[in-house]
Amino acid sequence: MDYMEGIIKVKVLLFGLMYSQWTLHFVQNFLLANHCEVWMVNRNNKKEEYRKYIELYKRLGVHFIDVPDIVHELYDKRNKKSFLKNIHAHFHQLKSIIRSGPYDLINLHYVSSTNLIYTYIIKKCMKTKLILSYWGSDLLRADKNRLSLMGLFVRAADYITFDNKDLEIKFKEVYGRAAKMPAETVLFGLPVLDKIHEKCRDGMSESIRKMWNIPDGKTVIAIGYSGTKEHQHVKVLKAVGKLEDQYKERIVLLLQMTYSGAEDYKKQVLYEAEKTGCEYIGIQRFLTDDEIAELRIITDIFINAQTTDAFSGSVCENLYAGTLLMNAQWLCYQEFKDYDFKYMEFEDIHQIGQLIIRAFEQETDVSQNKDLIWRLRSWECCGPRWLKVYKNVVKPG
């Protein structure tokens, strides 16, 4: 462990949801930027998308802990092993991790029950520090009984971070006394914000619309930002389909179903989009940060009707790009209470059509959202907050 002004050099075991753009950006924009030595476990090498992440991490200088084949088989869901063989695989994984140590700290990203138990055991064996970083659905959509049972392991953490204030509130509701542990909301930066800033600064907005084949005079309305049914695409599309033709002729629907979601559900969504009578763009392939930035720039209205949600990065990216957000009333973001964001709200999905008509007939000034999001979610502002957390956890004594 070594300190330099403005940076901290520690050996970090990064555990949890590793094959994710969120984790990749955290590694690039915080850990490696502050000269940390980053280690991960290569525990599923059979999936093509995972191998791509591993190759990229290695090019960045991330170290990987190799584990026996039995561990890879454990995480290959096509191979169902017996209970005893699974226990044997978990033992070998723990053994490989402990041999690679010691570490200055472990940072678990996305706190699932299995990974929480893993990091608890590793912490006890290595006598190291542990940071738990909650992302969203690991608290908001997790089974309540399972969350309660995890309390013992949660209390072993040295620090807890939350990706938004709603998670911090939920944590306190679930864990009671454990809520007195050192914890705070420390947001992930959003590299897409830099991409949006760069493209808008260079006056590329109109050329981007042409590149995505958006006709002149059309309004792009995005529904959700992934392919999961929790975004309620079908219900929203039915509401849009009830608009009069004079409005539907002016609309291009944008359906970004890149991440997660069952194939049958995605097909149903595209079928419903066809039925609306509006033009639409359905995207299911992997998107680069540049492409995501472009989608945010061309989006005029973003409809967020998820059943539950934290203050997600996609919502923030749209707000930063100057998109008019139509947000479900049941998604009570704490950030909307703390800051003066400008957006529209609906109590029921059936009201979405009325909001779209109002948006066509009167302009809503959302310009102040841009500065608010930059202060909350740019790595320029988030990086120093993460640095402070890490320094507090690993400081001598």
Secondary structure by P-SEA (a helix, b strand, c coil): ccccccbbbbbcccccccccaaaaaaaaccccccccbbbbbccccccaaaaaaaaaaaaabbbbbbbcaaaaaaacccccccaaaaaaaaaaaaaaaaaaccccbbbbccccaaaaaaaaaaaaaacbbbbbbbcccccccccaaaaaaaaaaaaaccbbbbccaaaaaaaaaccccccccbbbbbbbbbaaaaaaaaaaaacaaaaaaaaacccccbbbbbcccccccccaaaaaaaaaaaccaaaaaabbbbbcccccccaaaaaaaaaaaaacccccccccccccaaaaaaaaaaccbbbbbcccccccaaaaaaaaaccccccccccccaaaaaccccccccccccaaaaaaaaaacccccccaaaaaaaaccccaaaaaaaaaaaaaaaccc
